[in-house]
């Protein structure tokens, strides 16, 4: 389904409804969540640095620039933190693709002890590439996947006033979100990040079923296990559980449908379908079990999307139609066979001899 987001100047409302955070579905015992991610309340902050210099480094080597992060307590007292800021990323780093780069925000440990950024060191800030609503859409996907498993990245939405200290002027004020550090995701799930070569057949079977079907639901094919493209692999303390995959970077999904992810000059109706199943070929019983799992999550998915008031109402309806199309597909055998059985992967696809 085509999600056509044309109204790019829409004023967003500031309030967010409270969402459920975690839904335990794996035999991994999660530890406490960082204070930054314990709430869905939007944080309003000011981020000050030499953004003109940061922008100029995007096509060369990136370096840290001194900066300051300011936010306010519930009593309206300002909290000022010394930070260093650096552009990051791959596709979104390129100024040809994005007007503004994603950032690393590096804190001083001695300053964050009694703040909402306690325990944070260097953390990713996902910024608007072109349009602000793309950020809200991608943030919402992370919140959906939090319902699928604790083996997921936590996120915190922020309204950021970016101030250029070099030019002494405001750049813009837009929504962005902080993405949980990889090390913290691992520690929270009593696991360690692993970077050895592997295939989907090396992963915990249930974990990969949920991941691959979820990616299909949101229409994202911009991920690969073997090359670690937008995938982190965790090894839990209990080795018998197998390895777990944790996805990130959902901006190329049909759910977000960002303009910068579309080939230039290609009409909308000729664009390749983003919804492609990239999981393994499972038994009928396994497919039934995983589909029943996602049927059970449908009300929560719908609630999260409907309550995300920062997404325009008409766009929420389009997103819900897009999500509900998945449920139509799995309820009709001929559609299921075409969507899943014609693209699912076998050991032969990885030169594995069974």
PLY file of the C-alpha trace (Angstrom):
ply
format ascii 1.0
element vertex 354
property float x
property float y
property float z
element edge 353
property int vertex1
property int vertex2
end_header
0.00 0.00 0.00
1.24 3.49 -0.80
1.74 5.75 2.23
1.88 9.14 0.62
3.03 11.79 3.09
2.68 15.09 1.30
2.00 17.60 4.08
5.55 18.42 5.19
4.78 21.70 6.99
2.16 20.29 9.37
2.45 21.59 12.94
2.77 18.66 15.31
1.12 18.50 18.69
3.53 18.22 21.60
1.77 15.67 23.78
2.27 11.90 23.55
0.02 9.28 25.09
1.61 6.83 27.47
2.46 3.50 25.86
3.30 0.11 27.32
7.07 -0.36 27.33
7.98 -3.99 27.56
6.43 -7.34 26.61
8.49 -10.30 27.72
8.60 -12.99 25.04
12.09 -14.49 25.32
13.84 -16.64 27.92
16.22 -13.75 28.67
15.90 -12.03 32.01
16.19 -8.30 31.39
17.79 -6.02 33.98
16.75 -2.44 34.73
16.19 0.12 32.00
18.23 3.34 31.94
16.43 6.32 33.45
16.40 8.04 30.04
14.09 5.34 28.65
11.74 4.84 31.60
9.20 7.34 30.31
7.50 8.22 27.05
7.20 11.88 27.99
8.79 14.09 25.36
11.89 15.89 26.60
12.43 19.42 25.34
16.13 20.21 25.04
18.49 22.73 23.49
21.61 21.39 21.80
24.34 23.96 21.18
27.44 23.38 19.06
29.21 24.52 15.91
26.76 22.83 13.55
28.11 24.72 10.56
31.49 23.02 11.08
29.78 19.67 11.71
27.88 19.98 8.43
31.07 20.75 6.51
32.72 17.54 7.76
30.04 15.22 6.41
31.90 14.31 3.22
35.27 14.00 4.96
36.38 12.53 8.29
34.16 13.43 11.21
35.42 14.84 14.51
33.90 15.84 17.84
32.91 19.43 18.53
32.37 20.96 21.95
28.78 21.63 22.84
26.17 21.99 25.52
22.89 20.19 26.16
20.25 22.02 28.17
16.99 20.61 29.48
14.60 21.56 32.27
13.49 19.69 35.37
9.78 19.43 36.26
10.39 22.50 38.47
11.62 24.38 35.38
15.18 24.49 36.63
17.72 24.34 33.78
20.18 21.44 33.70
23.27 22.25 31.65
25.53 19.41 30.53
28.86 19.63 28.74
28.81 17.41 25.65
30.76 16.68 22.51
28.87 16.29 19.24
29.85 14.51 16.03
28.07 13.64 12.79
27.66 9.90 12.18
25.96 7.39 9.92
26.31 6.03 6.42
23.44 6.80 4.05
22.04 9.57 6.23
25.48 11.08 6.74
25.72 11.92 3.02
24.46 15.50 2.41
23.14 14.37 -0.98
20.59 12.24 0.88
19.86 14.21 4.04
19.70 17.88 4.93
20.96 17.23 8.46
23.07 14.32 9.76
22.40 11.93 12.63
24.62 12.67 15.61
26.65 11.18 18.42
26.21 13.00 21.73
29.09 12.31 24.11
28.54 13.15 27.78
30.96 13.76 30.64
30.32 10.98 33.17
30.91 13.26 36.12
28.07 15.57 35.08
25.25 13.13 34.38
25.07 11.26 37.70
21.92 12.99 39.00
20.23 13.67 35.67
17.98 11.79 33.27
21.15 10.95 31.33
22.62 8.97 34.22
24.85 6.10 33.02
25.00 7.50 29.50
28.36 7.95 27.83
28.11 8.25 24.06
24.62 7.90 22.66
23.07 8.16 19.21
20.63 10.95 18.40
18.44 10.19 15.37
17.68 13.51 13.69
15.35 14.64 10.88
16.90 13.74 7.53
14.42 15.77 5.54
10.98 15.76 7.14
10.05 15.67 10.80
7.23 13.13 10.50
9.69 10.48 9.27
11.32 10.66 12.69
7.98 10.11 14.45
7.20 7.16 12.19
10.55 5.46 12.82
10.30 6.14 16.56
6.88 4.46 16.52
8.33 1.34 14.88
10.82 0.99 17.73
7.91 1.24 20.20
6.05 -1.48 18.28
9.06 -3.79 18.38
9.39 -3.19 22.13
6.06 -5.03 22.35
7.46 -7.99 20.43
10.53 -8.55 22.60
12.85 -7.02 25.19
15.61 -7.87 22.72
15.03 -4.49 21.12
16.37 -0.96 21.31
14.69 1.51 23.63
14.09 5.03 22.34
13.19 8.42 23.86
11.54 11.17 21.87
12.92 14.69 22.27
12.01 18.10 20.84
15.38 19.68 20.10
16.27 23.30 19.47
19.52 23.06 17.52
21.59 26.22 18.03
24.70 26.95 15.98
27.31 28.53 18.24
29.63 29.23 15.31
27.05 31.31 13.45
25.29 32.39 16.67
21.83 31.50 15.39
19.11 28.88 15.68
19.30 26.10 13.09
15.78 24.72 13.65
13.62 23.11 16.34
12.39 19.62 15.48
11.66 16.21 16.92
14.50 13.70 17.21
15.01 10.61 19.36
17.76 9.08 21.45
18.59 5.45 20.62
19.73 3.15 23.40
23.43 2.29 23.32
24.23 -1.21 22.02
26.19 -2.09 25.13
23.23 -1.15 27.30
20.87 -3.30 25.20
23.23 -6.23 25.77
23.63 -5.60 29.51
19.89 -5.15 29.96
19.37 -8.60 28.48
22.27 -10.28 30.30
24.11 -10.79 27.03
27.24 -9.78 25.12
27.47 -8.39 21.59
29.09 -10.76 19.12
30.62 -9.94 15.73
31.56 -13.35 14.30
30.31 -14.54 10.94
26.98 -16.31 11.07
23.80 -16.97 9.13
20.15 -16.93 10.24
20.49 -20.65 10.91
22.88 -19.84 13.78
20.28 -17.71 15.57
17.71 -18.64 18.17
14.86 -19.92 16.01
11.98 -18.17 17.79
13.89 -14.88 17.97
14.55 -14.86 14.23
10.97 -15.84 13.42
9.69 -12.80 15.30
12.30 -10.48 13.81
11.82 -11.54 10.18
8.02 -11.48 10.34
8.05 -8.07 12.05
10.31 -6.70 9.31
7.80 -8.02 6.80
4.92 -6.36 8.66
6.54 -2.91 8.50
7.76 -3.46 4.94
11.49 -3.33 5.65
14.01 -5.30 3.61
17.02 -3.12 4.45
18.71 -5.65 6.74
20.98 -8.69 6.54
22.24 -11.02 9.24
25.47 -12.23 7.63
26.76 -8.73 6.82
25.28 -7.25 10.03
23.39 -4.62 8.08
21.13 -2.95 10.63
21.38 -6.03 12.87
23.15 -6.52 16.19
23.84 -10.06 17.43
23.79 -10.91 21.14
25.04 -13.98 22.96
23.20 -14.52 26.27
24.93 -15.75 29.40
22.99 -19.00 29.06
24.67 -20.25 25.88
22.06 -22.97 25.31
19.59 -20.26 24.28
21.57 -19.58 21.13
22.34 -16.21 19.56
19.83 -13.41 19.29
19.45 -10.77 16.56
18.31 -7.22 17.41
17.25 -4.94 14.52
17.63 -1.17 14.17
17.34 1.56 11.50
13.82 1.20 10.08
13.74 4.35 7.95
13.76 2.43 4.65
10.53 0.64 5.54
7.21 1.08 3.80
5.81 2.10 7.19
7.99 5.25 7.14
8.02 5.64 3.36
10.58 8.45 3.53
11.10 10.39 0.32
14.89 10.06 0.56
14.61 6.26 0.39
12.95 6.30 -3.03
14.99 6.18 -6.26
14.95 9.57 -7.94
12.84 9.85 -11.06
10.94 6.60 -10.54
7.13 7.01 -10.45
5.48 5.83 -7.24
3.56 3.04 -8.96
6.77 1.58 -10.42
8.74 1.45 -7.17
9.83 -2.00 -6.02
7.73 -3.50 -3.25
9.37 -2.95 0.14
7.38 -5.73 1.78
9.44 -8.84 1.08
9.75 -11.74 3.49
13.44 -12.42 4.17
13.03 -15.08 6.83
13.51 -18.83 6.73
11.21 -21.55 5.44
9.40 -22.91 8.48
6.92 -25.71 8.96
3.19 -25.00 8.73
2.97 -25.37 12.49
5.79 -22.88 13.07
4.23 -20.33 10.72
0.88 -20.79 12.47
2.48 -20.22 15.88
4.32 -17.06 14.89
1.29 -15.66 13.06
-0.88 -16.34 16.12
1.70 -14.47 18.20
1.36 -11.40 15.98
-2.42 -11.74 15.87
-2.29 -11.42 19.64
-0.24 -8.22 19.33
-2.57 -6.60 16.78
-4.62 -4.65 19.38
-1.43 -3.29 20.98
0.01 -2.31 17.60
-3.22 -0.51 16.71
-3.32 1.24 20.08
0.25 2.51 19.78
-0.36 3.82 16.27
-3.74 5.38 17.09
-2.36 7.07 20.20
0.62 8.53 18.38
-0.96 11.96 17.95
2.20 13.43 16.43
1.37 11.44 13.29
-1.44 13.15 11.32
-4.76 11.35 11.57
-5.00 10.55 7.86
-1.47 9.09 7.92
-2.32 6.96 10.94
-5.21 5.49 8.95
-2.89 4.71 6.05
-0.37 3.07 8.36
-3.08 0.97 9.98
-4.26 -0.13 6.54
-0.68 -1.07 5.70
-0.29 -3.11 8.90
-3.70 -4.73 8.53
-2.79 -5.88 5.04
-0.34 -8.29 6.69
-3.18 -9.87 8.65
-5.21 -10.23 5.47
-2.28 -12.01 3.81
-1.75 -14.54 6.60
-5.48 -15.32 6.75
-5.67 -16.34 3.08
-3.68 -19.41 2.13
-2.97 -18.41 -1.47
-1.69 -14.97 -0.38
0.40 -16.53 2.39
2.03 -18.99 -0.01
2.87 -16.25 -2.50
4.22 -13.85 0.12
6.17 -16.27 2.30
6.84 -19.60 0.61
8.17 -18.13 -2.64
10.83 -15.99 -0.93
11.72 -17.87 2.27
15.34 -19.00 2.59
16.73 -22.52 2.95
20.17 -23.85 3.95
21.07 -23.97 0.25
20.84 -20.18 0.08
23.80 -20.08 2.48
25.67 -23.06 1.03
24.85 -25.07 4.12
24.75 -28.82 3.62
22.24 -30.56 5.82
0 1
1 2
2 3
3 4
4 5
5 6
6 7
7 8
8 9
9 10
10 11
11 12
12 13
13 14
14 15
15 16
16 17
17 18
18 19
19 20
20 21
21 22
22 23
23 24
24 25
25 26
26 27
27 28
28 29
29 30
30 31
31 32
32 33
33 34
34 35
35 36
36 37
37 38
38 39
39 40
40 41
41 42
42 43
43 44
44 45
45 46
46 47
47 48
48 49
49 50
50 51
51 52
52 53
53 54
54 55
55 56
56 57
57 58
58 59
59 60
60 61
61 62
62 63
63 64
64 65
65 66
66 67
67 68
68 69
69 70
70 71
71 72
72 73
73 74
74 75
75 76
76 77
77 78
78 79
79 80
80 81
81 82
82 83
83 84
84 85
85 86
86 87
87 88
88 89
89 90
90 91
91 92
92 93
93 94
94 95
95 96
96 97
97 98
98 99
99 100
100 101
101 102
102 103
103 104
104 105
105 106
106 107
107 108
108 109
109 110
110 111
111 112
112 113
113 114
114 115
115 116
116 117
117 118
118 119
119 120
120 121
121 122
122 123
123 124
124 125
125 126
126 127
127 128
128 129
129 130
130 131
131 132
132 133
133 134
134 135
135 136
136 137
137 138
138 139
139 140
140 141
141 142
142 143
143 144
144 145
145 146
146 147
147 148
148 149
149 150
150 151
151 152
152 153
153 154
154 155
155 156
156 157
157 158
158 159
159 160
160 161
161 162
162 163
163 164
164 165
165 166
166 167
167 168
168 169
169 170
170 171
171 172
172 173
173 174
174 175
175 176
176 177
177 178
178 179
179 180
180 181
181 182
182 183
183 184
184 185
185 186
186 187
187 188
188 189
189 190
190 191
191 192
192 193
193 194
194 195
195 196
196 197
197 198
198 199
199 200
200 201
201 202
202 203
203 204
204 205
205 206
206 207
207 208
208 209
209 210
210 211
211 212
212 213
213 214
214 215
215 216
216 217
217 218
218 219
219 220
220 221
221 222
222 223
223 224
224 225
225 226
226 227
227 228
228 229
229 230
230 231
231 232
232 233
233 234
234 235
235 236
236 237
237 238
238 239
239 240
240 241
241 242
242 243
243 244
244 245
245 246
246 247
247 248
248 249
249 250
250 251
251 252
252 253
253 254
254 255
255 256
256 257
257 258
258 259
259 260
260 261
261 262
262 263
263 264
264 265
265 266
266 267
267 268
268 269
269 270
270 271
271 272
272 273
273 274
274 275
275 276
276 277
277 278
278 279
279 280
280 281
281 282
282 283
283 284
284 285
285 286
286 287
287 288
288 289
289 290
290 291
291 292
292 293
293 294
294 295
295 296
296 297
297 298
298 299
299 300
300 301
301 302
302 303
303 304
304 305
305 306
306 307
307 308
308 309
309 310
310 311
311 312
312 313
313 314
314 315
315 316
316 317
317 318
318 319
319 320
320 321
321 322
322 323
323 324
324 325
325 326
326 327
327 328
328 329
329 330
330 331
331 332
332 333
333 334
334 335
335 336
336 337
337 338
338 339
339 340
340 341
341 342
342 343
343 344
344 345
345 346
346 347
347 348
348 349
349 350
350 351
351 352
352 353
